[in-house]
Amino acid sequence: MSAEGTAAIAAGAEPLVLGIETSCDETGVGIVRGRTLLANAVASSMDEHARFGGVVPEVAARAHVEAIGPTIERAVAEAGISLDELDAIAVTSGPGLAGALMVGVAAAKSLALALGKPLYAVNHLVGHVGADLLQGDGLRPVGGGEIGALELPTVALLVSNGAGLLSGPPGVGRRISVANVNGDGLGAFAFAVWSGILGIAVLSGLRRRDSR
């Protein structure tokens, strides 16, 4: 971190961080100042996977390569900042598709090296919990409630497509992992079955009977 950035944080200023997420089929770049979301730029490759009935890792990785640069530029413009102003870079390091993750990590490492900023690896699942602490215009909580209303310490259960986590984070960025499950378990099963029942099986791996 630059001397100016270190001095600003020591003085109580909230750090400005750019985060990169490429764990699956969407290229996401977010910029936060403390807990305030300044930008959330997303590029989706869903249309490229639709004809296969599920996400194809190689296709996703190539789409990330094409989208990562423009998505970073869009996020920086939306936040109204310059890259030199950043205090740190964060990136999803897993779990996720190996090839897709490599694109995001490579981009984040390159940015951190070029800008002389520290780089932080973020667990994808823990990031879902941390997102509940963000505040900013345009944020809408799932299922009601208030953005930023998550109280710490708390216990979070994530049942995801291919990985699950039961953790008790005592604070932001610090957690106690109670249980961790890898593989296509309950999350994949529930997603596939219900998206098929509801007729929205584009990326579930299931096809509707009238699909061609």
VENTA-V316599 format. One record per pair of residues at least 24 apart in sequence whose C-alpha atoms are under 6 Angstrom apart, sorted by the first residue. I is the first residue (numbers start at 1). J is the second residue. Records with the same first field share a line. If there is no record, write none. Layout:
# VENTA-V316599
I = J ; J
This chain:
# VENTA-V316599
1 = 117 ; 118
5 = 87
15 = 87
16 = 86 ; 87
17 = 86 ; 87 ; 88 ; 89
18 = 89
19 = 89 ; 90 ; 91
20 = 91
21 = 92
22 = 100 ; 101 ; 104
23 = 96 ; 97 ; 100 ; 101
24 = 97
25 = 60
27 = 64
35 = 134 ; 135
36 = 134 ; 135 ; 136
37 = 135 ; 136
38 = 79
39 = 75 ; 78 ; 79
41 = 75
50 = 202
53 = 202 ; 203 ; 205
54 = 203 ; 204 ; 205
61 = 99 ; 100
88 = 117 ; 118
89 = 119
90 = 119 ; 120 ; 121
91 = 121 ; 122
92 = 121 ; 122 ; 123 ; 124
93 = 121 ; 122
94 = 123 ; 124
95 = 124
159 = 187
160 = 187
161 = 187 ; 188
162 = 188
